[in-house]
């Protein structure tokens, strides 16, 4: 999307099919997503059913991750995602599987009928361009980006208490 100064908008992708929802990091739900034509908003519906022995108690906080396929699990303190090491971008777009979004709701005393979630980027992404690349008859079929100092992909956690990200089992190459 077009940046506002140095801030890029959070956009949904055309193929976002499902979002993973968590209630107080206890109950898990998956909901089908309907993305708006401008990709700036999306809506989804799910029925929240609490198990009879559910340890959830007010206040209620909703957590979400998209695409649902990125979600790998939770504990009482965090939830986790896999950032793919193999990323295949679309024409003029990032790899959809690598564009992971997350959201945390406000706290509610009762489970509401509607929750508005403001999603943020779980992952960072950018555009890579080659200029004046003389290949002759050769074609570029893949590009590897690696780091010796930091892991770029793999399993990462979102720690809800302080809003930080921690590495679970990272990979230093995409």
N, C-alpha and C positions, 0 to 999 in steps of 0.2 A: 504494500500500500504506500501511498504518498505520505512522507513524514511531515509532522508538524514541528518545525525546527529540527531538533535531534531526536524526537520521539516518533517512533513508527507505530502505527495502529495495530491492534490485535485483530487479525482477520481470520475468519473461518475458511476452510477449504471446500471446494466443490464436492469432495468425496467424504467429508465428515459424516459418518453414518451413525455413530453411537457415542455417547458420553458415559463415563463411569461416575456415579454419584455415591457419596458416603455420608452417613449420618453419624456424627460424633465419633468417627473412626470405628464404628461398630457394625452397623448395617450397611450392606452394599446393594446398589441398584444399578441397572443399565437402562438407558433410555435412548430411543431413536431420536435423531436430530433432524430438524428442518432448518436449513440455512437460507437466510434472506438473499435476494438477488444481488445486493451490493456487498455481500460477505461480511458486513459489519456486525450483524446480529444473528442469533440462532435461537430456536425455541425447542423445547423437548418436554415431554410429559411422562411421568411415571407414577405409579401408585406406591406410596410409602406405607409398608406394612411392618410394624414392629413385632418381632417374635415375642412369644409369651414370657420367655426368660431373658429378654433383651436388657442388657445393663445400661442402655441409653437412658439418660434422665435429663430433665431441663437443667440448664439451658441447652437448646438444640443448635448445632452448627452443621451446615452442609458443606461438603468438600466435593470438588468435581475435577475430572481430568478428561481431556479430549486429545486425540482419539482414544476411545476405550481400549483399543489394542495396545496402547503404550503402558497402561496400568498393569503393575505386577503384584501388588499386595500392600498390606498395611500392618501396623502395630498400633498400640494405644498412643504412640507419640508421633508417628509419621506415616506417610504413604509413599510408594515408590513407583518409578517409571523406568522404562528402558528406552534409551536414546539409541537408535539403530546405528550400527557401524557401517552398514551398506545403505547408502542414500542415493536414490535415483530421482533427480529433479524432473519436474514437468517442464515443458517448453515455457520459458519466461516465468518460472515459478520455482520455489524451493521444493524439496522432496516432502510430500505431504506427511509421511510417517515421521519425519524429523521435526515437524511443526507441532510441538506438544504444548497444549494450553492447560492452565489450572486456575481454580477459583476457590475462594473461601467466603462463605456468607457471613452476615452479621449473626449474632446470637438471638435466638427466639425463645420466649418462655413456653410457648406452645408450638406444635408443628403447624406451620402456616399452609394455606391453600396454594399460595404462589411465592416463589423465592426468586429474587433478581440476583444473578451472579455476574460479577465483573471479572472476566477472564484476563489473565496475564500470560506472558510467554514463559514456559518452563525451560524452553531451549532458546538459544540465540542462533541466528542464521544470517547469512550474507550472500552477496553475489560475487562470483569470481569470473573475471574476464581475462582473456588473452588478447594481446594486441601485437600485430605484426609477427605472428607465429608462422615461420616458414616450415611447412611439413612436406612439401612436395606431394607425392601420391599417398602419404601416410595419413591416418586418421587417429584422433585422440579417442580412445575407447573407455578410458577410466582415469581418474585422478585420485591420488592418495594424499591426504593431509594428515600429518603426524606431528606429535609434540613430545619433547623429552621432559618437559616440566609439568604438564597438566594433562589430565585425561579429558578427552573430548566427547566421549560417548559411553555407552554401557549403562549400568544400573545406577540410578541416583535417587536420593530420598529428599522429600520435602518435610522438614521438621516443623510441625504446626506451632509449637510453643514460642519459637522465636523467628519463624518465617525464613529460616535458612535452608540451604541445600547442602547435603553431604553426599560424598561418594560412597557407594556400596561396593561395587566391583566395576571400576571404570576400564575403558579402553583408550589407548593413546593414539588411535588412528581411525580416520573415517575414509 
